[in-house]
Amino acid sequence: MKVTAIPAFRDNYVWAIHDDHSAILVDPGEAAPILAWLERGQRHPVAILVTHHHADHVGGIREITARYDIPVYGPGNEAIPGRTHPLLGGETVQISELGLAFQVLATPGHTLGHLCYVGHGALFCGDTLFSCGCGRLFEGTPTQMHASLNRIKALPAETLVYCAHEYTLENLDFALAVEPNNPALQTRLAEVRSLLSQGKPTLPVSLGTEIATNPFLRFDQSSVAVAAAQHAGHPAQPGLATFTTVRAWRDGD
């Protein structure tokens, strides 16, 4: 399975899962760069996977499906333009043209119907998880997002995480404010700076690296709980309370 990042807007990535002939498009927010990529490689799209309803993830669907009659998989309880296959989590999406299958995870928090797609050692997580960060809670609750992130944490550590935005360097600044003495963060910072200096995406990243560096996956670590409590001026037990406190800290950062 090949995966290519198609940059869109200022900092979005549309992920193309492909071989030399066919492609699955994940969160096609902007049609023009996708259509250009398809034309350059003489590839045909065979499916669209949508994680949530925000415009920068769905804005290109109508233009793409006007040219190509392909299925659109997405949250069944959100308004997804052109959706043909509504999903709620727990399903398996089979893409026969590429011989691939993806498990659908319900990950509410950023939006109420947010989905992730897992398969073949990869996680396409939309705006639920970013490298060293997580999505803002526009619709869901801290409890929902905490549960969603725990669901992701249970995946194999070698899973490659494909987030929908290039936020890594900015998120590292915050992660270092939370855990300035975490050596894994220093290693990741050097790696990210090197990648960006070469004009390369900082993604994908292994889930194991995220568990070692991402404060929103390290809510059960005492170092993060202590930092959260010190910032908030009140105790924060490891787990949901720490996650909630760190999310509020990040929102006000």
Backbone bond lengths (Angstrom), bond angles and torsions (degrees), N, CA, C in turn:
res aa  C-N    CA-C-N  psi(-1)  N-CA   C-N-CA  omega(-1)  CA-C   N-CA-C  phi
1 M - - - 1.462 - - 1.516 109.23 -
2 K 1.322 116.65 123.11 1.455 122.11 175.53 1.526 108.69 -99.96
3 V 1.314 116.26 142.11 1.462 121.30 176.88 1.518 108.34 -131.41
4 T 1.325 116.30 128.16 1.454 122.45 -179.24 1.523 109.75 -122.94
5 A 1.325 115.87 137.36 1.466 121.29 175.60 1.517 109.51 -86.03
6 I 1.322 115.87 125.30 1.468 121.53 172.71 1.526 106.79 -106.91
7 P 1.340 118.19 108.07 1.468 119.22 -179.38 1.525 111.47 -64.70
8 A 1.320 115.76 141.91 1.465 121.92 177.70 1.526 108.50 -141.53
9 F 1.335 115.35 151.08 1.466 121.18 -179.00 1.532 109.64 51.64
10 R 1.326 116.60 -141.21 1.466 119.79 -176.64 1.525 112.28 -87.16
11 D 1.343 116.47 -38.53 1.460 118.12 -172.78 1.528 113.40 -146.99
12 N 1.348 117.61 14.10 1.463 120.27 177.66 1.524 110.67 -81.56
13 Y 1.334 114.94 152.06 1.459 121.86 165.06 1.517 108.82 -119.73
14 V 1.336 115.73 126.06 1.466 121.15 164.11 1.523 105.04 -92.34
15 W 1.323 116.97 125.61 1.463 120.50 179.90 1.517 109.69 -93.60
16 A 1.318 115.86 126.32 1.466 122.14 175.61 1.520 108.17 -106.23
17 I 1.317 116.27 117.68 1.462 123.19 176.86 1.520 105.62 -98.56
18 H 1.321 117.95 120.44 1.463 116.71 -164.57 1.519 113.36 -154.92
19 D 1.338 113.77 167.15 1.460 122.99 161.82 1.531 106.45 -118.89
20 D 1.305 117.80 -154.73 1.464 119.25 -177.54 1.526 113.45 -78.05
21 H 1.353 116.80 -8.42 1.457 119.32 -172.72 1.530 113.66 -124.92
22 S 1.331 116.62 -34.20 1.463 120.95 -171.07 1.524 110.26 -126.65
23 A 1.341 115.57 158.44 1.460 120.05 -178.76 1.519 111.25 -148.34
24 I 1.312 114.80 141.37 1.462 123.36 167.48 1.522 106.51 -100.67
25 L 1.320 117.46 134.79 1.461 122.18 -178.35 1.521 109.38 -109.24
26 V 1.316 116.58 126.64 1.462 121.53 -179.61 1.528 109.11 -106.44
27 D 1.326 116.26 119.33 1.465 123.85 176.83 1.536 112.92 57.64
28 P 1.335 117.04 62.90 1.467 120.39 -178.34 1.527 112.16 -79.05
29 G 1.321 115.03 84.63 1.457 119.31 -175.98 1.513 114.58 -75.60
30 E 1.329 117.09 -24.14 1.456 121.78 -176.19 1.524 108.20 -138.07
31 A 1.331 116.98 123.11 1.461 120.28 -171.04 1.523 113.21 -74.74
32 A 1.334 118.72 -39.96 1.466 120.95 -169.26 1.529 113.97 -56.30
33 P 1.335 119.93 -51.19 1.462 118.24 -179.45 1.526 113.04 -66.10
34 I 1.333 116.82 -28.82 1.463 120.63 178.73 1.520 110.49 -70.34
35 L 1.316 115.87 -47.94 1.469 119.89 179.90 1.526 111.02 -62.33
36 A 1.330 116.27 -37.58 1.466 119.24 177.64 1.525 110.99 -65.05
37 W 1.333 116.41 -41.02 1.471 120.62 179.16 1.527 110.34 -64.89
38 L 1.309 116.84 -43.40 1.463 120.31 178.45 1.529 110.89 -60.56
39 E 1.324 115.82 -43.72 1.466 120.09 -178.36 1.526 111.27 -65.82
40 R 1.324 116.89 -42.50 1.467 120.02 -179.38 1.523 111.57 -60.56
41 G 1.317 116.21 -40.41 1.456 119.99 -178.06 1.510 114.46 -92.48
42 Q 1.341 116.08 0.53 1.471 121.79 -177.45 1.534 110.36 51.51
43 R 1.341 114.08 47.86 1.458 120.63 178.40 1.520 109.88 -108.54
44 H 1.317 114.74 157.55 1.464 122.12 -179.71 1.525 107.47 -117.16
45 P 1.324 118.53 127.82 1.464 119.01 175.49 1.528 110.42 -70.81
46 V 1.330 116.04 142.09 1.463 119.90 -178.97 1.531 112.34 -118.98
47 A 1.347 117.52 -13.21 1.469 120.47 178.60 1.515 109.29 -168.78
48 I 1.318 114.69 157.14 1.460 122.66 173.70 1.519 108.02 -122.47
49 L 1.336 116.59 131.37 1.461 123.01 173.99 1.523 108.09 -111.33
50 V 1.325 116.54 128.18 1.465 122.04 -177.53 1.519 108.83 -117.88
51 T 1.343 116.03 134.03 1.465 119.57 178.87 1.527 112.77 -91.34
52 H 1.344 117.02 -34.33 1.467 119.29 179.98 1.524 109.71 -165.19
53 H 1.321 115.60 175.84 1.471 120.97 -164.30 1.517 115.50 -87.87
54 H 1.302 120.76 -3.26 1.464 120.28 -175.50 1.529 111.25 -61.30
55 A 1.332 115.28 146.14 1.469 121.24 -169.88 1.520 112.99 -59.20
56 D 1.323 117.57 -34.56 1.462 119.14 -178.23 1.525 112.54 -75.00
57 H 1.336 116.69 1.75 1.461 121.90 175.83 1.526 112.55 -115.28
58 V 1.317 117.24 -16.74 1.468 119.57 -175.96 1.530 113.59 -125.74
59 G 1.331 117.70 -4.64 1.464 120.81 -170.16 1.513 115.66 -63.92
60 G 1.333 118.04 -19.84 1.457 119.84 -179.14 1.514 114.91 -97.62
61 I 1.327 116.93 -0.50 1.467 119.84 -172.35 1.523 111.75 -62.36
62 R 1.318 117.70 -48.70 1.465 120.44 -174.42 1.532 111.67 -59.80
63 E 1.332 116.45 -42.23 1.459 119.31 -178.98 1.529 111.16 -67.59
64 I 1.312 116.23 -37.68 1.469 119.77 179.85 1.519 110.87 -69.18
65 T 1.334 116.65 -45.68 1.467 119.32 -177.18 1.528 111.98 -74.42
66 A 1.340 117.62 -16.85 1.458 119.56 172.41 1.525 110.76 -68.26
67 R 1.318 116.51 -28.04 1.466 121.28 179.43 1.526 112.43 -94.04
68 Y 1.324 115.55 -31.77 1.463 120.03 -174.59 1.527 109.02 -129.57
69 D 1.298 116.32 126.09 1.470 121.80 179.96 1.529 108.04 -85.17
70 I 1.325 116.06 89.51 1.465 120.91 -174.49 1.527 109.86 -132.06
71 P 1.329 117.50 155.59 1.466 120.18 179.36 1.523 111.76 -72.16
72 V 1.327 114.50 148.19 1.462 122.28 176.92 1.522 107.33 -121.96
73 Y 1.327 116.20 115.12 1.464 122.68 179.36 1.525 108.16 -100.00
74 G 1.329 116.99 135.11 1.458 119.32 179.84 1.509 111.93 -170.62
75 P 1.339 115.86 174.73 1.467 120.16 -178.19 1.522 112.44 -55.92
76 G 1.323 115.02 129.78 1.456 119.78 -178.98 1.509 113.79 -76.13
77 N 1.337 117.06 -16.27 1.467 120.16 -178.76 1.524 112.19 -109.32
78 E 1.350 116.46 22.15 1.453 121.51 173.12 1.526 109.06 -130.53
79 A 1.323 116.24 159.45 1.463 121.03 -178.81 1.530 108.75 -83.67
80 I 1.317 116.57 99.05 1.464 122.94 -178.68 1.523 107.78 -111.05
81 P 1.336 118.67 116.89 1.472 119.62 -178.48 1.520 111.33 -63.63
82 G 1.328 115.11 132.67 1.461 120.06 175.71 1.510 115.43 73.73
83 R 1.324 117.56 7.72 1.468 119.25 -178.19 1.527 110.72 -61.46
84 T 1.334 115.30 131.15 1.459 121.31 177.23 1.522 112.47 -109.75
85 H 1.339 117.16 -22.93 1.461 121.90 -176.29 1.532 109.19 -129.62
86 P 1.342 117.23 95.51 1.462 119.60 179.36 1.531 111.17 -74.04
87 L 1.333 115.48 138.71 1.460 122.15 -177.31 1.524 109.62 -129.48
88 L 1.319 115.88 150.92 1.461 120.92 178.11 1.523 112.73 -125.88
89 G 1.323 117.21 -4.23 1.456 121.48 -175.54 1.509 110.40 107.82
90 G 1.332 115.57 139.84 1.455 121.07 -178.33 1.515 113.70 98.61
91 E 1.338 117.19 -11.55 1.458 120.99 -179.83 1.539 110.53 -82.93
92 T 1.328 114.57 168.91 1.457 122.11 169.79 1.521 107.83 -119.44
93 V 1.330 116.10 126.76 1.468 121.62 177.09 1.520 107.92 -97.62
94 Q 1.318 116.16 119.04 1.462 122.32 179.49 1.534 108.85 -101.81
95 I 1.321 115.62 124.99 1.463 120.66 176.79 1.525 106.81 -114.22
96 S 1.329 115.80 94.34 1.468 120.37 -169.90 1.523 112.33 -65.97
97 E 1.329 117.67 -33.01 1.465 120.40 -176.74 1.525 112.47 -59.90
98 L 1.334 116.19 -29.80 1.458 120.64 -179.89 1.526 112.24 -110.45
99 G 1.334 116.09 -0.18 1.452 119.52 -179.19 1.518 113.17 64.05
100 L 1.334 116.90 36.11 1.463 121.58 -175.68 1.521 110.52 -119.36
101 A 1.324 114.81 153.25 1.462 121.62 176.34 1.522 108.77 -138.40
102 F 1.321 116.50 137.33 1.456 121.55 -178.88 1.528 109.84 -126.30
103 Q 1.327 115.48 132.02 1.454 121.28 172.28 1.529 108.74 -80.09
104 V 1.323 115.94 141.33 1.458 121.66 -178.39 1.520 109.09 -101.66
105 L 1.324 116.81 122.09 1.462 122.45 177.54 1.521 109.38 -105.36
106 A 1.317 117.09 130.50 1.462 121.07 171.09 1.527 107.74 -80.19
107 T 1.339 116.54 121.02 1.463 121.03 -177.91 1.527 110.36 -132.22
108 P 1.326 118.27 64.56 1.466 120.06 -179.64 1.519 111.62 -65.57
109 G 1.326 114.26 153.74 1.459 120.78 179.53 1.518 108.83 153.15
110 H 1.317 116.59 -68.87 1.468 121.14 175.38 1.526 109.40 -61.30
111 T 1.334 116.04 -49.71 1.464 122.81 165.31 1.525 107.33 -129.93
112 L 1.319 116.18 166.73 1.463 118.98 -174.82 1.522 112.65 -72.92
113 G 1.337 117.54 -27.45 1.462 119.88 -177.77 1.512 114.49 -105.81
114 H 1.329 117.61 11.80 1.462 121.23 -173.21 1.530 111.57 -54.50
115 L 1.340 115.24 136.69 1.466 122.72 178.48 1.518 110.17 -122.56
116 C 1.326 115.72 154.36 1.456 122.80 168.53 1.524 107.96 -123.24
117 Y 1.320 116.03 156.46 1.460 122.56 -179.35 1.525 108.41 -122.27
118 V 1.332 115.75 126.82 1.461 121.99 -174.70 1.515 109.61 -124.86
119 G 1.327 116.04 132.19 1.458 119.29 174.81 1.510 111.90 176.03
120 H 1.329 115.39 149.33 1.461 121.27 174.24 1.522 112.02 57.52
121 G 1.339 114.74 37.79 1.457 120.29 177.10 1.509 114.84 77.52
122 A 1.335 117.73 14.37 1.466 121.66 -176.34 1.525 110.72 -128.85
123 L 1.327 115.31 147.94 1.458 123.39 174.14 1.516 108.53 -124.98
124 F 1.333 116.36 120.18 1.460 122.27 175.11 1.526 106.25 -103.57
125 C 1.339 115.21 104.56 1.462 119.79 -163.10 1.518 113.99 -112.12
126 G 1.345 118.52 9.17 1.456 119.11 175.28 1.521 111.75 54.78
127 D 1.334 115.92 -125.18 1.463 121.60 -179.06 1.525 112.43 -109.96
128 T 1.330 118.01 16.44 1.459 118.82 174.17 1.518 110.30 -72.54
129 L 1.323 116.47 -47.98 1.461 121.69 -177.31 1.520 109.28 -125.43
130 F 1.324 116.13 134.13 1.460 122.64 169.07 1.519 107.81 -116.48
131 S 1.314 116.99 163.06 1.453 118.08 174.58 1.528 108.68 -66.44
132 C 1.319 115.63 120.45 1.470 123.92 -176.47 1.527 112.59 63.57
133 G 1.321 117.91 22.83 1.454 120.61 178.68 1.513 111.52 -160.23
134 C 1.317 116.03 -179.29 1.470 121.81 172.50 1.516 108.55 -146.78
135 G 1.312 116.20 167.43 1.455 120.48 -177.00 1.518 113.04 -70.58
136 R 1.317 115.67 149.91 1.465 120.03 173.17 1.531 109.94 -65.16
137 L 1.313 114.85 154.12 1.466 120.12 -177.48 1.523 109.43 -91.56
138 F 1.325 116.03 77.14 1.456 120.20 -178.45 1.529 111.88 -71.64
139 E 1.330 117.33 -33.03 1.463 120.32 -176.06 1.529 112.43 -126.90
140 G 1.308 117.48 -34.48 1.451 120.58 -174.65 1.519 113.04 -90.55
141 T 1.317 114.86 -174.55 1.457 122.76 -177.36 1.528 110.15 -109.81
142 P 1.332 117.42 162.14 1.466 119.03 173.54 1.524 112.51 -56.33
143 T 1.308 117.46 -37.21 1.461 120.55 179.48 1.526 110.60 -62.40
144 Q 1.332 116.99 -42.86 1.465 120.19 178.90 1.524 111.50 -64.79
145 M 1.329 116.90 -45.72 1.457 119.51 -178.37 1.530 111.08 -67.11
146 H 1.299 117.07 -39.66 1.470 121.22 177.03 1.523 110.15 -58.21
147 A 1.330 116.94 -44.29 1.467 120.92 178.13 1.530 110.84 -65.40
148 S 1.337 117.20 -40.22 1.468 120.82 179.22 1.521 111.18 -63.45
149 L 1.319 116.80 -43.06 1.463 120.33 179.88 1.524 111.04 -68.09
150 N 1.317 117.55 -34.98 1.464 120.05 174.34 1.525 110.93 -63.37
151 R 1.326 116.46 -36.36 1.464 120.76 177.38 1.534 110.00 -62.49
152 I 1.321 115.87 -41.95 1.459 120.31 178.28 1.525 110.98 -68.37
153 K 1.334 117.17 -41.43 1.466 120.91 -179.55 1.526 112.42 -59.69
154 A 1.314 117.25 -24.21 1.466 121.28 -178.56 1.524 112.88 -77.42
155 L 1.334 117.98 -9.51 1.460 120.83 178.00 1.527 109.92 -72.43
156 P 1.327 118.18 162.14 1.465 120.04 178.95 1.524 111.89 -58.63
157 A 1.331 116.18 143.32 1.463 121.77 -176.09 1.519 112.39 -61.86
158 E 1.336 116.65 -26.84 1.462 119.42 -178.41 1.530 113.10 -81.99
159 T 1.331 117.61 -2.61 1.464 121.25 177.73 1.525 109.99 -56.59
160 L 1.326 116.44 132.27 1.458 120.89 176.74 1.525 109.35 -88.47
161 V 1.313 115.35 128.13 1.465 122.68 -173.97 1.527 109.19 -99.41
162 Y 1.345 115.23 121.46 1.458 122.43 179.21 1.529 108.18 -110.33
163 C 1.324 116.52 95.56 1.462 122.48 178.85 1.524 109.65 -83.57
164 A 1.313 116.12 164.36 1.466 120.23 -172.98 1.520 114.13 -94.59
165 H 1.346 117.74 -1.51 1.465 119.57 -178.33 1.524 110.98 -139.31
166 E 1.319 115.78 150.29 1.459 123.08 174.25 1.528 108.60 -90.68
167 Y 1.322 115.10 79.51 1.459 121.73 -178.54 1.531 111.51 -112.71
168 T 1.324 118.40 5.95 1.455 120.69 -163.71 1.520 113.21 -61.55
169 L 1.319 118.51 -47.97 1.465 120.08 -175.96 1.521 110.81 -63.03
170 E 1.316 117.16 -44.31 1.467 120.91 177.96 1.528 110.63 -61.88
171 N 1.325 116.11 -41.76 1.461 119.45 -179.90 1.528 111.88 -66.69
172 L 1.322 116.55 -33.59 1.465 119.56 178.22 1.522 111.31 -62.72
173 D 1.313 117.77 -35.62 1.463 120.11 177.03 1.518 110.49 -57.84
174 F 1.324 116.10 -44.22 1.457 119.49 179.56 1.525 111.05 -69.65
175 A 1.333 117.13 -43.84 1.462 120.20 -179.73 1.521 111.40 -58.46
176 L 1.327 116.89 -37.19 1.463 120.58 178.29 1.521 111.72 -71.68
177 A 1.328 117.44 -27.55 1.463 119.54 173.48 1.527 110.76 -67.45
178 V 1.330 115.95 -33.69 1.469 120.51 179.32 1.523 110.85 -77.27
179 E 1.329 117.08 -45.22 1.464 121.78 -176.27 1.542 110.37 -130.70
180 P 1.325 117.86 73.31 1.465 119.93 -176.93 1.522 114.16 -64.66
181 N 1.313 117.07 -18.48 1.466 120.31 -177.37 1.525 113.24 -104.02
182 N 1.326 116.93 15.85 1.464 121.07 179.47 1.528 108.53 -84.91
183 P 1.339 118.90 109.77 1.468 119.66 -176.57 1.521 113.03 -64.92
184 A 1.338 118.17 -28.27 1.461 120.43 178.55 1.527 111.16 -63.30
185 L 1.330 116.94 -30.21 1.464 120.60 178.07 1.528 110.88 -70.09
186 Q 1.315 116.72 -38.90 1.462 119.13 177.46 1.529 110.98 -63.58
187 T 1.320 116.63 -40.70 1.466 120.99 177.64 1.516 110.81 -63.08
188 R 1.327 116.75 -45.21 1.459 121.01 -179.85 1.532 110.54 -65.17
189 L 1.321 117.47 -39.22 1.465 120.61 179.67 1.524 110.75 -60.98
190 A 1.320 117.28 -43.86 1.464 120.28 179.13 1.522 110.79 -63.95
191 E 1.330 116.19 -40.51 1.458 120.30 179.25 1.522 111.24 -63.88
192 V 1.319 116.38 -44.68 1.466 121.58 -177.58 1.526 110.69 -65.11
193 R 1.315 116.69 -43.62 1.465 119.39 178.28 1.527 111.22 -61.22
194 S 1.321 116.69 -38.89 1.463 120.51 178.83 1.522 110.98 -65.34
195 L 1.327 116.69 -45.86 1.461 120.47 -179.63 1.531 111.15 -61.81
196 L 1.315 116.80 -46.61 1.463 120.42 -178.01 1.526 111.12 -65.77
197 S 1.323 117.53 -35.05 1.462 120.13 179.26 1.523 111.58 -66.02
198 Q 1.348 115.65 -22.92 1.462 120.99 177.89 1.522 112.18 -94.85
199 G 1.335 116.79 4.33 1.455 120.85 -178.98 1.513 113.59 72.79
200 K 1.340 117.33 24.64 1.463 121.51 -177.74 1.519 110.49 -105.20
201 P 1.340 117.71 152.34 1.466 119.88 173.59 1.527 111.10 -64.79
202 T 1.312 115.68 151.62 1.469 120.33 174.10 1.529 111.27 -86.02
203 L 1.305 116.52 4.68 1.461 124.08 -177.75 1.521 109.60 -123.02
204 P 1.342 117.15 154.91 1.454 127.58 2.41 1.526 111.70 -74.99
205 V 1.313 114.26 168.97 1.458 122.39 176.97 1.522 106.68 -135.90
206 S 1.316 116.92 147.29 1.461 118.56 -179.08 1.525 110.12 -71.95
207 L 1.321 115.63 148.58 1.456 120.39 176.85 1.528 110.03 -62.00
208 G 1.332 117.09 -34.65 1.453 119.68 177.63 1.517 112.38 -60.05
209 T 1.334 116.78 -40.41 1.463 120.39 176.49 1.515 110.72 -64.36
210 E 1.324 117.20 -40.75 1.462 120.18 178.33 1.527 111.82 -64.21
211 I 1.315 117.15 -40.46 1.465 119.83 179.20 1.524 110.81 -64.33
212 A 1.334 116.53 -27.81 1.461 120.65 179.26 1.526 113.10 -84.47
213 T 1.338 118.05 -16.03 1.469 120.55 -170.67 1.518 115.47 -129.11
214 N 1.311 119.15 -22.79 1.463 122.17 -170.00 1.524 110.19 -89.57
215 P 1.331 118.87 114.42 1.469 119.62 -177.77 1.520 113.31 -60.70
216 F 1.341 116.89 -22.76 1.463 119.74 -179.78 1.527 112.28 -83.28
217 L 1.318 117.42 -6.10 1.462 121.63 169.73 1.527 111.11 -109.67
218 R 1.349 116.83 -2.90 1.460 121.95 -176.21 1.534 111.00 -111.16
219 F 1.334 115.23 27.73 1.466 120.49 -178.49 1.522 112.98 -66.96
220 D 1.350 117.31 -13.08 1.462 120.39 177.93 1.529 112.47 -96.08
221 Q 1.334 117.11 2.86 1.459 121.58 -179.97 1.526 110.27 -90.42
222 S 1.318 116.25 136.54 1.464 119.89 -177.41 1.528 111.68 -62.91
223 S 1.345 117.52 -34.39 1.466 119.86 -179.90 1.518 111.34 -61.82
224 V 1.326 117.07 -38.34 1.466 120.85 179.21 1.528 110.04 -73.64
225 A 1.324 117.13 -40.52 1.461 120.53 178.82 1.526 111.32 -61.93
226 V 1.330 116.91 -41.93 1.466 120.62 179.37 1.526 110.52 -64.60
227 A 1.338 116.55 -44.60 1.463 120.00 179.21 1.523 111.02 -62.43
228 A 1.329 116.86 -41.95 1.466 120.76 179.52 1.517 110.54 -62.70
229 A 1.324 116.77 -43.81 1.464 120.55 -179.53 1.517 111.37 -64.77
230 Q 1.323 117.03 -41.62 1.458 120.51 179.38 1.524 111.09 -63.45
231 H 1.349 116.03 -41.36 1.466 119.10 -179.74 1.526 111.06 -67.19
232 A 1.331 116.38 -43.16 1.469 120.45 -174.55 1.522 112.72 -80.55
233 G 1.323 117.08 -21.98 1.453 120.16 -178.05 1.507 113.68 78.83
234 H 1.325 116.04 20.07 1.466 120.30 175.55 1.529 108.18 -151.11
235 P 1.323 118.49 157.94 1.466 120.61 -177.54 1.527 111.74 -61.60
236 A 1.337 115.16 149.10 1.466 121.55 175.57 1.519 107.74 -140.23
237 Q 1.299 115.88 109.90 1.455 120.01 178.75 1.533 109.52 -71.60
238 P 1.341 117.19 145.52 1.465 119.01 175.03 1.527 110.93 -55.28
239 G 1.329 116.12 142.89 1.455 121.26 -178.90 1.510 111.50 112.43
240 L 1.324 116.69 -138.46 1.459 121.55 -175.31 1.519 112.59 -59.53
241 A 1.331 118.04 -42.10 1.468 120.35 -177.95 1.522 110.89 -62.90
242 T 1.320 116.44 -41.20 1.471 119.65 178.42 1.513 110.36 -67.83
243 F 1.337 117.40 -44.09 1.463 118.97 177.30 1.526 110.65 -56.81
244 T 1.310 117.65 -47.83 1.460 122.06 -177.92 1.522 111.03 -59.81
245 T 1.322 116.48 -42.32 1.458 121.44 -179.02 1.526 111.35 -67.90
246 V 1.331 116.60 -41.93 1.466 120.19 179.86 1.526 110.71 -67.96
247 R 1.349 117.20 -37.44 1.472 119.50 177.94 1.537 109.97 -63.99
248 A 1.322 117.54 -41.87 1.474 120.54 177.70 1.528 110.73 -65.54
249 W 1.314 117.31 -37.51 1.463 122.38 176.80 1.526 109.71 -60.57
250 R 1.319 115.63 -47.82 1.479 120.07 -179.37 1.517 111.33 -64.56
251 D 1.329 117.06 -38.28 1.464 120.33 -179.35 1.519 111.67 -63.23
252 G 1.330 116.31 -31.71 1.455 120.25 -178.61 1.511 114.09 -96.92
253 D 1.334 116.15 3.96 1.460 121.20 -175.05 1.530 111.63 -72.08
